[in-house]
């Protein structure tokens, strides 16, 4: 009887060693592992799209032949045909219609999500920092909260000034005051701190994943050796 756990463990160990072989430089084994990763990911994504999107939302409504879903599927098939026209030179321009609709929809959804999910919460968080409930406790100023609120306001203003200053190298001879110049330099410090924190988070995540994989290999080897 085939032991699937044993086969899976052996394959996982081999692939792990192939990935770790990149420490010795780019080589054939690392490229094979990377190709397998990309291929499996692409295959899984394609299968998921077919199972979760195409079959229930395109094929099944067409087979039912009634209801709003049927006409929506016909509409989708029409745009799919327009996309396929890009392979034919004389009607290639028709493919721009569904592409323009798709890009416009994605841009609108992205802007709405950015405004509602990122911009608005950040503005509200900044405004709430200056709430008297936060800045005062028992009619006494809460100096730590005041410092945090001032730091947040300084960071927002200085970062905005930094991007406005560096938007174009030469913008019609536009000049800045010494205060704006100094605040833009402070904004550069805030940006550096932000990117440093992001890098530290990514590095910590990668390190945790590495330690987890090493622990998995250790557990697997100890199990094979009977410990």
N, CA, C and O of each residue as an XYZ file, in Angstrom:
908
protein
N       0.841     -1.190      0.000
C       0.000      0.000      0.000
C       0.880      1.244      0.000
O       1.835      1.339      0.770
N       0.552      2.195     -0.867
C       1.368      3.392     -1.007
C       1.117      4.334      0.163
O      -0.024      4.667      0.483
N       2.197      4.750      0.784
C       2.111      5.701      1.891
C       2.207      7.119      1.304
O       3.295      7.586      0.969
N       1.055      7.796      1.185
C       1.032      9.127      0.581
C       1.755     10.149      1.438
O       2.383     11.067      0.911
N       1.672     10.000      2.762
C       2.376     10.945      3.638
C       3.886     10.847      3.432
O       4.584     11.861      3.435
N       4.394      9.609      3.253
C       5.824      9.425      3.035
C       6.258     10.040      1.707
O       7.287     10.711      1.632
N       5.464      9.806      0.662
C       5.794     10.366     -0.654
C       5.742     11.894     -0.616
O       6.617     12.571     -1.157
N       4.689     12.430      0.038
C       4.594     13.881      0.153
C       5.751     14.481      0.932
O       6.264     15.541      0.575
N       6.161     13.805      1.996
C       7.294     14.302      2.767
C       8.587     14.286      1.972
O       9.373     15.231      2.043
N       8.815     13.212      1.209
C      10.029     13.127      0.392
C      10.054     14.221     -0.667
O      11.071     14.886     -0.865
N       8.913     14.402     -1.352
C       8.837     15.448     -2.385
C       9.022     16.833     -1.780
O       9.716     17.677     -2.347
N       8.394     17.066     -0.615
C       8.564     18.353      0.040
C      10.000     18.611      0.448
O      10.499     19.729      0.315
N      10.670     17.573      0.947
C      12.070     17.721      1.341
C      12.951     17.992      0.126
O      13.853     18.827      0.193
N      12.702     17.305     -0.974
C      13.496     17.515     -2.187
C      13.306     18.937     -2.712
O      14.272     19.611     -3.068
N      12.064     19.378     -2.755
C      11.804     20.737     -3.244
C      12.403     21.784     -2.316
O      12.894     22.814     -2.777
N      12.365     21.528     -1.020
C      12.974     22.466     -0.076
C      14.477     22.575     -0.306
O      15.027     23.677     -0.318
N      15.146     21.433     -0.490
C      16.590     21.447     -0.767
C      16.877     22.142     -2.089
O      17.868     22.861     -2.207
N      16.016     21.933     -3.089
C      16.211     22.588     -4.382
C      16.099     24.101     -4.264
O      16.839     24.834     -4.921
N      15.179     24.569     -3.434
C      15.048     26.013     -3.225
C      16.239     26.549     -2.455
O      16.774     27.606     -2.790
N      16.663     25.818     -1.414
C      17.813     26.267     -0.628
C      19.107     26.229     -1.432
O      20.090     26.862     -1.045
N      19.125     25.498     -2.543
C      20.329     25.455     -3.365
C      20.658     26.815     -3.984
O      21.759     27.020     -4.493
N      19.703     27.740     -3.937
C      19.969     29.093     -4.458
C      21.024     29.814     -3.630
O      21.631     30.779     -4.095
N      21.246     29.345     -2.392
C      22.300     29.935     -1.568
C      23.666     29.777     -2.206
O      24.574     30.566     -1.946
N      23.815     28.747     -3.052
C      25.081     28.534     -3.765
C      25.088     29.226     -5.119
O      26.034     29.066     -5.890
N      24.041     29.997     -5.418
C      23.963     30.685     -6.699
C      22.840     30.122     -7.555
O      22.296     29.053     -7.276
N      22.510     30.859     -8.592
C      21.466     30.416     -9.505
C      21.902     29.128    -10.196
O      22.995     29.051    -10.755
N      21.026     28.113    -10.149
C      21.396     26.823    -10.712
C      20.159     26.140    -11.285
O      19.047     26.658    -11.185
N      20.366     24.978    -11.884
C      19.299     24.252    -12.566
C      18.211     23.804    -11.598
O      17.026     23.909    -11.916
N      18.591     23.306    -10.425
C      17.616     22.771     -9.478
C      16.692     23.879     -8.951
O      15.491     23.664     -8.793
N      17.257     25.062     -8.681
C      16.424     26.174     -8.228
C      15.455     26.599     -9.319
O      14.294     26.890     -9.027
N      15.902     26.641    -10.566
C      15.015     27.027    -11.663
C      13.892     26.013    -11.852
O      12.763     26.385    -12.173
N      14.200     24.721    -11.652
C      13.153     23.701    -11.748
C      12.110     23.905    -10.652
O      10.909     23.846    -10.918
N      12.562     24.145     -9.426
C      11.626     24.364     -8.321
C      10.790     25.614     -8.556
O       9.591     25.625     -8.276
N      11.422     26.669     -9.070
C      10.694     27.904     -9.335
C       9.665     27.700    -10.451
O       8.551     28.220    -10.383
N      10.054     26.936    -11.480
C       9.118     26.646    -12.570
C       7.931     25.832    -12.074
O       6.794     26.085    -12.471
N       8.189     24.861    -11.212
C       7.096     24.071    -10.630
C       6.156     24.941     -9.798
O       4.937     24.783     -9.853
N       6.734     25.857     -9.030
C       5.925     26.748     -8.206
C       5.013     27.604     -9.077
O       3.817     27.712     -8.808
N       5.577     28.215    -10.124
C       4.780     29.071    -11.001
C       3.743     28.248    -11.755
O       2.597     28.673    -11.901
N       4.141     27.065    -12.237
C       3.205     26.225    -12.977
C       2.046     25.742    -12.129
O       0.892     25.789    -12.555
N       2.353     25.276    -10.927
C       1.293     24.805    -10.031
C       0.376     25.960     -9.637
O      -0.843     25.800     -9.580
N       0.965     27.119     -9.366
C       0.141     28.276     -9.014
C      -0.770     28.701    -10.156
O      -1.943     29.008     -9.942
N      -0.224     28.717    -11.375
C      -1.037     29.092    -12.532
C      -2.143     28.061    -12.781
O      -3.283     28.424    -13.072
N      -1.797     26.768    -12.666
C      -2.803     25.730    -12.858
C      -3.904     25.794    -11.821
O      -5.081     25.651    -12.151
N      -3.530     26.009    -10.563
C      -4.521     26.105     -9.497
C      -5.428     27.317     -9.712
O      -6.640     27.230     -9.515
N      -4.838     28.455    -10.120
C      -5.638     29.652    -10.379
C      -6.608     29.429    -11.524
O      -7.767     29.840    -11.450
N      -6.134     28.771    -12.599
C      -7.008     28.495    -13.738
C      -8.152     27.564    -13.344
O      -9.302     27.796    -13.715
N      -7.836     26.515    -12.594
C      -8.881     25.593    -12.155
C      -9.889     26.290    -11.245
O     -11.089     26.032    -11.328
N      -9.397     27.171    -10.380
C     -10.288     27.903     -9.483
C     -11.201     28.838    -10.258
O     -12.381     28.964     -9.934
N     -10.661     29.496    -11.285
C     -11.480     30.392    -12.109
C     -12.556     29.614    -12.865
O     -13.700     30.056    -12.964
N     -12.179     28.461    -13.390
C     -13.157     27.656    -14.118
C     -14.265     27.173    -13.177
O     -15.443     27.218    -13.529
N     -13.888     26.713    -11.989
C     -14.849     26.131    -11.063
C     -15.711     27.182    -10.379
O     -16.908     26.968    -10.184
N     -15.111     28.331    -10.009
C     -15.819     29.321     -9.210
C     -16.409     30.473    -10.032
O     -17.301     31.174     -9.553
N     -15.918     30.678    -11.272
C     -16.372     31.828    -12.058
C     -17.062     31.394    -13.345
O     -18.235     31.702    -13.555
N     -16.339     30.678    -14.209
C     -16.883     30.367    -15.527
C     -18.096     29.435    -15.456
O     -19.133     29.715    -16.058
N     -17.964     28.332    -14.722
C     -19.066     27.371    -14.677
C     -20.326     27.940    -14.012
O     -21.405     27.840    -14.597
N     -20.233     28.533    -12.809
C     -21.477     28.999    -12.172
C     -22.038     30.300    -12.741
O     -23.248     30.522    -12.702
N     -21.152     31.175    -13.277
C     -21.608     32.504    -13.683
C     -21.679     32.695    -15.195
O     -22.183     33.722    -15.649
N     -21.194     31.748    -15.984
C     -21.249     31.893    -17.444
C     -21.900     30.683    -18.110
O     -22.859     30.828    -18.867
N     -21.382     29.502    -17.827
C     -21.888     28.306    -18.509
C     -23.260     27.904    -17.984
O     -24.173     27.652    -18.769
N     -23.413     27.841    -16.664
C     -24.676     27.384    -16.086
C     -25.850     28.285    -16.445
O     -26.910     27.763    -16.790
N     -25.722     29.625    -16.384
C     -26.848     30.469    -16.825
C     -27.198     30.289    -18.295
O     -28.371     30.368    -18.662
N     -26.190     30.045    -19.151
C     -26.490     29.807    -20.562
C     -27.268     28.510    -20.750
O     -28.146     28.429    -21.609
N     -26.947     27.496    -19.950
C     -27.670     26.224    -20.047
C     -29.105     26.339    -19.528
O     -30.006     25.653    -20.011
N     -29.306     27.216    -18.536
C     -30.662     27.387    -18.016
C     -31.571     28.064    -19.035
O     -32.747     27.718    -19.146
N     -31.027     29.033    -19.784
C     -31.762     29.671    -20.868
C     -32.867     30.608    -20.454
O     -33.767     30.868    -21.253
N     -32.841     31.137    -19.223
C     -33.880     32.068    -18.796
C     -33.358     32.878    -17.615
O     -32.383     32.524    -16.953
N     -34.055     33.975    -17.391
C     -33.713     34.816    -16.264
C     -32.681     35.872    -16.607
O     -32.084     35.838    -17.683
N     -32.468     36.824    -15.683
C     -31.475     37.884    -15.913
C     -30.056     37.344    -16.071
O     -29.248     37.916    -16.802
N     -29.757     36.241    -15.384
C     -28.407     35.674    -15.489
C     -28.112     35.206    -16.909
O     -26.968     35.276    -17.358
N     -29.130     34.731    -17.617
C     -28.941     34.272    -18.993
C     -28.524     35.429    -19.899
O     -27.598     35.292    -20.698
N     -29.206     36.566    -19.772
C     -28.880     37.721    -20.620
C     -27.537     38.332    -20.213
O     -26.800     38.838    -21.060
N     -27.226     38.284    -18.936
C     -25.918     38.773    -18.497
C     -24.798     37.896    -19.054
O     -23.739     38.404    -19.424
N     -25.024     36.591    -19.113
C     -24.028     35.685    -19.684
C     -23.871     35.918    -21.188
O     -22.759     35.857    -21.712
N     -24.994     36.188    -21.888
C     -24.900     36.525    -23.309
C     -24.100     37.802    -23.514
O     -23.295     37.904    -24.440
N     -24.330     38.769    -22.642
C     -23.586     40.023    -22.704
C     -22.090     39.766    -22.492
O     -21.252     40.349    -23.180
N     -21.760     38.890    -21.535
C     -20.354     38.551    -21.273
C     -19.736     37.827    -22.463
O     -18.590     38.096    -22.822
N     -20.483     36.912    -23.079
C     -19.973     36.198    -24.257
C     -19.705     37.158    -25.419
O     -18.753     36.977    -26.178
N     -20.549     38.173    -25.547
C     -20.336     39.169    -26.600
C     -19.005     39.895    -26.403
O     -18.266     40.113    -27.362
N     -18.705     40.265    -25.164
C     -17.444     40.945    -24.891
C     -16.253     39.993    -25.024
O     -15.159     40.417    -25.396
N     -16.462     38.721    -24.725
C     -15.393     37.743    -24.933
C     -15.056     37.633    -26.417
O     -13.886     37.547    -26.788
N     -16.076     37.637    -27.256
C     -15.851     37.605    -28.709
C     -15.117     38.863    -29.175
O     -14.259     38.799    -30.055
N     -15.459     39.994    -28.583
C     -14.749     41.231    -28.944
C     -13.275     41.150    -28.538
O     -12.405     41.640    -29.258
N     -12.996     40.533    -27.388
C     -11.605     40.352    -26.982
C     -10.857     39.428    -27.940
O      -9.693     39.666    -28.260
N     -11.532     38.374    -28.396
C     -10.907     37.442    -29.337
C     -10.628     38.093    -30.690
O      -9.801     37.601    -31.458
N     -11.308     39.186    -30.980
C     -11.065     39.870    -32.254
C      -9.678     40.477    -32.332
O      -9.227     40.860    -33.412
N      -8.986     40.571    -31.186
C      -7.623     41.114    -31.215
C      -6.658     40.220    -31.979
O      -5.573     40.670    -32.347
N      -7.027     38.950    -32.232
C      -6.177     38.046    -32.995
C      -6.355     38.225    -34.498
O      -5.632     37.611    -35.283
N      -7.301     39.051    -34.906
C      -7.564     39.274    -36.326
C      -7.276     40.729    -36.661
O      -7.836     41.642    -36.055
N      -6.402     40.929    -37.627
C      -5.906     42.265    -37.925
C      -6.965     43.258    -38.355
O      -6.905     44.421    -37.956
N      -7.934     42.838    -39.157
C      -8.889     43.795    -39.710
C      -9.928     44.267    -38.695
O     -10.522     45.328    -38.888
N     -10.164     43.516    -37.627
C     -11.139     43.927    -36.603
C     -10.484     44.026    -35.223
O     -11.160     43.942    -34.198
N      -9.193     44.202    -35.213
C      -8.467     44.229    -33.949
C      -8.915     45.386    -33.055
O      -8.866     45.284    -31.829
N      -9.353     46.489    -33.676
C      -9.724     47.660    -32.889
C     -10.957     47.408    -32.015
O     -11.178     48.132    -31.045
N     -11.759     46.395    -32.343
C     -12.946     46.103    -31.540
C     -12.595     45.617    -30.134
O     -13.394     45.749    -29.207
N     -11.389     45.052    -29.982
C     -10.978     44.570    -28.658
C     -10.771     45.709    -27.674
O     -10.704     45.475    -26.467
N     -10.669     46.930    -28.164
C     -10.485     48.051    -27.249
C     -11.741     48.341    -26.430
O     -11.655     48.905    -25.339
N     -12.906     47.960    -26.952
C     -14.167     48.256    -26.240
C     -14.234     47.522    -24.904
O     -14.403     48.176    -23.875
N     -14.107     46.179    -24.870
C     -14.148     45.520    -23.550
C     -12.961     45.878    -22.662
O     -13.096     45.932    -21.439
N     -11.785     46.125    -23.277
C     -10.626     46.512    -22.475
C     -10.851     47.868    -21.811
O     -10.511     48.055    -20.643
N     -11.430     48.819    -22.563
C     -11.708     50.132    -21.987
C     -12.745     50.025    -20.874
O     -12.615     50.678    -19.838
N     -13.775     49.203    -21.084
C     -14.792     49.013    -20.052
C     -14.193     48.366    -18.804
O     -14.503     48.768    -17.682
N     -13.340     47.369    -19.001
C     -12.738     46.687    -17.869
C     -11.795     47.600    -17.098
O     -11.823     47.626    -15.867
N     -10.954     48.354    -17.821
C     -10.022     49.249    -17.146
C     -10.751     50.379    -16.437
O     -10.364     50.775    -15.337
N     -11.816     50.908    -17.067
C     -12.582     51.953    -16.404
C     -13.259     51.459    -15.139
O     -13.286     52.156    -14.125
N     -13.806     50.250    -15.205
C     -14.447     49.673    -14.020
C     -13.436     49.424    -12.911
O     -13.695     49.730    -11.747
N     -12.279     48.867    -13.274
C     -11.239     48.606    -12.269
C     -10.734     49.906    -11.646
O     -10.490     49.969    -10.441
N     -10.577     50.955    -12.478
C     -10.118     52.238    -11.949
C     -11.141     52.832    -10.982
O     -10.778     53.358     -9.930
N     -12.431     52.744    -11.349
C     -13.477     53.286    -10.476
C     -13.537     52.532     -9.158
O     -13.631     53.142     -8.093
N     -13.482     51.203     -9.228
C     -13.525     50.401     -8.002
C     -12.291     50.662     -7.138
O     -12.391     50.736     -5.913
N     -11.132     50.801     -7.777
C      -9.900     51.059     -7.021
C      -9.946     52.415     -6.333
O      -9.563     52.535     -5.170
N     -10.414     53.439     -7.045
C     -10.500     54.768     -6.442
C     -11.507     54.781     -5.286
O     -11.264     55.394     -4.247
N     -12.633     54.102     -5.482
C     -13.628     54.039     -4.413
C     -13.063     53.304     -3.194
O     -13.232     53.744     -2.057
N     -12.389     52.174     -3.450
C     -11.795     51.435     -2.342
C     -10.697     52.219     -1.650
O     -10.567     52.164     -0.427
N      -9.890     52.964     -2.443
C      -8.823     53.774     -1.857
C      -9.397     54.879     -0.992
O      -8.910     55.137      0.109
N     -10.448     55.539     -1.501
C     -11.025     56.645     -0.751
C     -11.718     56.159      0.521
O     -11.588     56.774      1.580
N     -12.456     55.048      0.410
C     -13.220     54.575      1.559
C     -12.389     53.744      2.524
O     -12.577     53.818      3.738
N     -11.463     52.947      1.978
C     -10.730     52.030      2.839
C      -9.414     52.566      3.367
O      -8.896     52.057      4.361
N      -8.854     53.603      2.709
C      -7.547     54.107      3.125
C      -7.576     55.593      3.479
O      -7.194     55.990      4.580
N      -8.036     56.404      2.529
C      -7.958     57.850      2.730
C      -8.888     58.325      3.838
O      -8.461     59.038      4.746
N     -10.168     57.933      3.766
C     -11.128     58.383      4.775
C     -10.770     57.906      6.191
O     -10.811     58.715      7.119
N     -10.418     56.619      6.396
C     -10.030     56.209      7.761
C      -8.803     56.947      8.290
O      -8.725     57.236      9.484
N      -7.834     57.257      7.406
C      -6.655     57.981      7.869
C      -7.006     59.408      8.277
O      -6.504     59.915      9.279
N      -7.875     60.054      7.490
C      -8.286     61.413      7.848
C      -9.060     61.407      9.165
O      -8.837     62.260     10.025
N      -9.968     60.444      9.318
C     -10.737     60.347     10.563
C      -9.832     60.044     11.754
O     -10.033     60.578     12.845
N      -8.829     59.179     11.538
C      -7.891     58.873     12.629
C      -7.115     60.119     13.046
O      -6.873     60.337     14.233
N      -6.721     60.946     12.052
C      -6.004     62.172     12.373
C      -6.906     63.156     13.110
O      -6.483     63.778     14.084
N      -8.145     63.299     12.650
C      -9.083     64.224     13.310
C      -9.400     63.752     14.727
O      -9.464     64.561     15.653
N      -9.597     62.443     14.898
C      -9.930     61.923     16.224
C      -8.793     62.106     17.219
O      -9.026     62.147     18.428
N      -7.562     62.217     16.721
C      -6.434     62.440     17.628
C      -6.528     63.787     18.341
O      -5.958     63.963     19.418
N      -7.255     64.750     17.734
C      -7.383     66.081     18.322
C      -8.710     66.256     19.055
O      -9.111     67.375     19.375
N      -9.384     65.138     19.315
C     -10.619     65.200     20.085
C     -10.304     65.575     21.535
O      -9.345     65.055     22.105
N     -11.092     66.467     22.143
C     -10.847     66.821     23.547
C     -10.922     65.621     24.489
O     -10.273     65.604     25.535
N     -11.707     64.630     24.118
C     -11.787     63.433     24.950
C     -10.440     62.726     25.029
O     -10.103     62.134     26.054
N      -9.666     62.790     23.937
C      -8.363     62.135     23.904
C      -7.282     63.022     24.515
O      -6.392     62.533     25.212
N      -7.360     64.326     24.254
C      -6.297     65.241     24.688
C      -6.413     65.656     26.152
O      -5.448     66.140     26.743
N      -7.598     65.464     26.734
C      -7.801     65.870     28.123
C      -8.384     64.700     28.914
O      -9.316     64.023     28.480
N      -7.804     64.496     30.081
C      -8.273     63.489     31.017
C      -8.477     64.160     32.367
O      -7.533     64.677     32.964
N      -9.722     64.147     32.844
C     -10.075     64.778     34.126
C      -9.674     66.251     34.146
O      -9.107     66.755     35.115
N     -10.002     66.941     33.002
C      -9.738     68.387     32.838
C      -8.252     68.724     32.900
O      -7.891     69.878     33.132
N      -7.394     67.743     32.698
C      -5.965     67.959     32.658
C      -5.430     67.515     31.292
O      -5.859     66.489     30.764
N      -4.505     68.275     30.723
C      -3.972     67.889     29.400
C      -3.199     66.579     29.468
O      -2.376     66.365     30.358
N      -3.481     65.719     28.514
C      -2.774     64.447     28.393
C      -1.616     64.680     27.428
O      -1.792     64.617     26.212
N      -0.425     64.952     27.979
C       0.684     65.408     27.156
C       1.160     64.351     26.170
O       1.585     64.688     25.065
N       1.097     63.103     26.542
C       1.514     62.051     25.617
C       0.591     62.003     24.394
O       1.056     61.850     23.264
N      -0.717     62.136     24.630
C      -1.667     62.165     23.515
C      -1.469     63.403     22.659
O      -1.609     63.336     21.438
N      -1.145     64.531     23.276
C      -0.899     65.764     22.523
C       0.331     65.611     21.634
O       0.327     66.032     20.477
N       1.379     65.008     22.180
C       2.601     64.793     21.394
C       2.334     63.862     20.223
O       2.813     64.113     19.117
N       1.573     62.783     20.447
C       1.238     61.852     19.368
C       0.430     62.541     18.275
O       0.681     62.342     17.086
N      -0.553     63.361     18.690
C      -1.370     64.069     17.706
C      -0.531     65.059     16.905
O      -0.681     65.165     15.688
N       0.351     65.783     17.589
C       1.216     66.730     16.884
C       2.161     66.017     15.923
O       2.421     66.511     14.825
N       2.676     64.856     16.332
C       3.568     64.090     15.457
C       2.831     63.592     14.222
O       3.380     63.617     13.121
N       1.590     63.138     14.396
C       0.803     62.684     13.250
C       0.535     63.838     12.290
O       0.681     63.681     11.078
N       0.146     64.991     12.821
C      -0.120     66.150     11.972
C       1.139     66.608     11.251
O       1.097     66.934     10.065
N       2.259     66.631     11.967
C       3.526     67.002     11.341
C       3.908     66.025     10.246
O       4.380     66.432      9.184
N       3.703     64.727     10.499
C       4.027     63.729      9.487
C       3.189     63.880      8.240
O       3.717     63.805      7.131
N       1.881     64.093      8.395
C       1.005     64.245      7.222
C       1.385     65.473      6.409
O       1.524     65.390      5.189
N       1.555     66.609      7.071
C       1.867     67.847      6.353
C       3.233     67.767      5.683
O       3.379     68.172      4.530
N       4.232     67.251      6.391
C       5.586     67.205      5.831
C       5.683     66.238      4.664
O       6.384     66.521      3.692
N       4.994     65.101      4.734
C       5.021     64.135      3.630
C       4.334     64.717      2.402
O       4.822     64.558      1.284
N       3.199     65.394      2.605
C       2.515     66.031      1.478
C       3.395     67.108      0.840
O       3.436     67.226     -0.385
N       4.095     67.889      1.658
C       5.007     68.904      1.118
C       6.172     68.269      0.385
O       6.633     68.797     -0.627
N       6.656     67.129      0.890
C       7.765     66.453      0.216
C       7.360     65.997     -1.176
O       8.103     66.198     -2.137
N       6.177     65.378     -1.292
C       5.735     64.903     -2.604
C       5.398     66.064     -3.528
O       5.617     65.971     -4.736
N       4.867     67.161     -2.983
C       4.592     68.329     -3.819
C       5.887     68.957     -4.327
O       5.944     69.454     -5.451
N       6.910     68.932     -3.505
C       8.193     69.519     -3.898
C       8.883     68.675     -4.952
O       9.497     69.216     -5.872
N       8.790     67.334     -4.832
C       9.498     66.432     -5.735
C       8.597     65.871     -6.839
O       8.978     64.923     -7.525
N       7.404     66.451     -7.014
C       6.506     65.979     -8.062
C       7.112     66.186     -9.443
O       7.096     65.287    -10.283
N       7.644     67.382     -9.664
C       8.358     67.688    -10.904
C       9.661     68.383    -10.523
O       9.651     69.268     -9.667
N      10.793     68.001    -11.145
C      12.070     68.631    -10.790
C      12.053     70.139    -10.999
O      12.520     70.892    -10.145
N      11.521     70.576    -12.122
C      11.453     71.992    -12.431
C      10.036     72.289    -12.882
O       9.663     71.927    -13.998
N       9.251     72.926    -12.061
C       7.858     73.188    -12.372
C       7.648     74.692    -12.498
O       7.131     75.346    -11.593
N       8.059     75.215    -13.638
C       7.823     76.615    -13.934
C       8.479     77.566    -12.959
O       7.936     78.637    -12.687
N       9.628     77.206    -12.429
C      10.329     78.088    -11.506
C       9.632     78.266    -10.172
O       9.829     79.277     -9.498
N       8.839     77.319     -9.793
C       8.108     77.402     -8.542
C       9.085     77.355     -7.368
O       9.932     76.466     -7.285
N       8.954     78.316     -6.474
C       9.869     78.415     -5.344
C       9.146     78.055     -4.057
O       7.923     78.168     -3.966
N       9.910     77.623     -3.069
C       9.372     77.226     -1.774
C      10.041     78.054     -0.693
O      11.204     78.438     -0.819
N       9.295     78.328      0.372
C       9.865     79.043      1.500
C      10.783     78.119      2.287
O      10.766     76.899      2.121
N      11.581     78.738      3.145
C      12.505     77.933      3.945
C      11.743     76.995      4.882
O      12.212     75.894      5.171
N      10.564     77.427      5.360
C       9.766     76.556      6.216
C       9.274     75.333      5.446
O       9.305     74.217      5.964
N       8.818     75.545      4.199
C       8.365     74.422      3.377
C       9.512     73.486      3.057
O       9.341     72.267      3.041
N      10.696     74.061      2.800
C      11.865     73.232      2.520
C      12.205     72.363      3.724
O      12.479     71.171      3.587
N      12.185     72.976      4.905
C      12.506     72.218      6.108
C      11.473     71.137      6.405
O      11.832     70.029      6.803
N      10.175     71.454      6.210
C       9.147     70.460      6.452
C       9.221     69.321      5.451
O       8.949     68.172      5.799
N       9.590     69.628      4.196
C       9.728     68.560      3.210
C      10.867     67.615      3.564
O      10.784     66.415      3.299
N      11.924     68.143      4.158
C      13.009     67.275      4.619
C      12.544     66.399      5.785
O      12.927     65.233      5.883
N      11.716     66.968      6.668
C      11.146     66.169      7.750
C      10.252     65.066      7.171
O      10.236     63.946      7.680
N       9.506     65.391      6.098
C       8.679     64.383      5.440
C       9.500     63.243      4.892
O       9.063     62.093      4.900
N      10.705     63.562      4.410
C      11.581     62.498      3.927
C      11.965     61.552      5.062
O      12.097     60.346      4.851
N      12.140     62.089      6.248
C      12.451     61.247      7.402
C      11.269     60.330      7.726
O      11.457     59.143      7.990
N      10.054     60.881      7.706
C       8.869     60.061      7.963
C       8.713     58.958      6.926
O       8.358     57.829      7.261
N       8.981     59.287      5.661
C       8.883     58.278      4.603
C       9.920     57.186      4.825
O       9.625     56.004      4.652
N      11.135     57.575      5.208
C      12.171     56.583      5.478
C      11.791     55.671      6.633
O      12.029     54.465      6.577
N      11.201     56.240      7.680
C      10.764     55.420      8.816
C       9.672     54.451      8.384
O       9.666     53.291      8.794
N       8.741     54.934      7.549
C       7.639     54.071      7.094
C       8.154     52.908      6.267
O       7.762     51.763      6.488
N       9.035     53.199      5.311
C       9.589     52.130      4.483
C      10.442     51.171      5.310
O      10.458     49.968      5.053
N      11.147     51.706      6.299
C      11.929     50.835      7.174
C      11.045     49.891      7.966
O      11.372     48.716      8.132
N       9.906     50.413      8.463
C       8.980     49.558      9.208
C       8.374     48.489      8.303
O       8.208     47.341      8.715
N       8.040     48.873      7.054
C       7.495     47.893      6.110
C       8.523     46.804      5.806
O       8.193     45.618      5.780
N       9.774     47.219      5.577
C      10.823     46.242      5.294
C      11.045     45.318      6.481
O      11.239     44.115      6.309
N      11.017     45.883      7.689
C      11.206     45.048      8.877
C      10.070     44.036      9.008
O      10.305     42.888      9.386
N       8.835     44.454      8.696
C       7.716     43.521      8.756
C       7.830     42.408      7.731
O       7.574     41.243      8.034
N       8.220     42.777      6.505
C       8.393     41.758      5.466
C       9.519     40.797      5.825
O       9.394     39.586      5.642
N      10.624     41.345      6.338
C      11.757     40.502      6.719
C      11.381     39.565      7.864
O      11.754     38.392      7.865
N      10.631     40.098      8.847
C      10.215     39.253      9.966
C       9.291     38.135      9.492
O       9.393     37.002      9.964
N       8.386     38.450      8.555
C       7.491     37.426      8.022
C       8.269     36.341      7.284
O       8.017     35.148      7.452
N       9.227     36.787      6.456
C      10.045     35.816      5.724
C      10.879     34.966      6.679
O      11.055     33.768      6.456
N      11.391     35.584      7.744
C      12.192     34.837      8.710
C      11.339     33.810      9.447
O      11.793     32.696      9.706
N      10.113     34.177      9.783
C       9.218     33.227     10.454
C       8.905     32.055      9.524
O       8.876     30.902      9.953
N       8.669     32.368      8.222
C       8.408     31.293      7.254
C       9.618     30.368      7.113
O       9.469     29.151      7.001
N      10.824     30.963      7.119
C      12.040     30.161      7.024
C      12.200     29.252      8.236
O      12.498     28.066      8.096
N      12.002     29.810      9.419
C      12.125     29.003     10.632
C      11.064     27.902     10.671
O      11.332     26.787     11.118
N       9.862     28.225     10.201
C       8.823     27.203     10.150
C       9.184     26.064      9.207
O       8.926     24.897      9.501
N       9.791     26.417      8.052
C      10.179     25.369      7.105
C      11.318     24.520      7.657
O      11.326     23.301      7.486
N      12.281     25.163      8.321
C      13.377     24.408      8.930
C      12.837     23.484     10.018
O      13.273     22.340     10.142
N      11.877     23.992     10.813
C      11.270     23.146     11.827
C      10.520     21.968     11.225
O      10.526     20.871     11.785
N       9.862     22.197     10.064
C       9.161     21.094      9.395
C      10.154     20.028      8.925
O       9.899     18.833      9.071
N      11.284     20.461      8.363
C      12.298     19.503      7.919
C      12.861     18.735      9.107
O      13.072     17.525      9.025
N      13.103     19.435     10.211
C      13.626     18.765     11.401
C      12.635     17.733     11.932
O      13.023     16.616     12.273
N      11.355     18.105     12.003
C      10.340     17.161     12.478
C      10.235     15.954     11.556
O      10.082     14.823     12.020
N      10.317     16.194     10.257
C      10.232     15.100      9.291
C      11.408     14.138      9.443
O      11.225     12.921      9.447
N      12.610     14.688      9.568
C      13.793     13.833      9.702
C      13.781     13.071     11.025
O      14.153     11.899     11.074
N      13.351     13.740     12.100
C      13.289     13.049     13.401
C      12.263     11.922     13.363
O      12.460     10.874     13.977
N      11.143     12.147     12.624
C      10.151     11.083     12.493
C      10.694      9.903     11.718
O      10.427      8.757     12.079
N      11.449     10.153     10.660
C      12.023      9.062      9.868
C      13.055      8.291     10.668
O      13.184      7.076     10.520
N      13.796      9.005     11.525
C      14.843      8.345     12.310
C      14.291      7.666     13.559
O      15.027      6.980     14.268
N      12.992      7.853     13.836
C      12.369      7.160     14.956
C      12.491      7.872     16.271
O      12.344      7.248     17.322
N      12.759      9.173     16.251
C      12.875      9.914     17.507
C      11.565     10.628     17.816
O      11.458     11.310     18.835
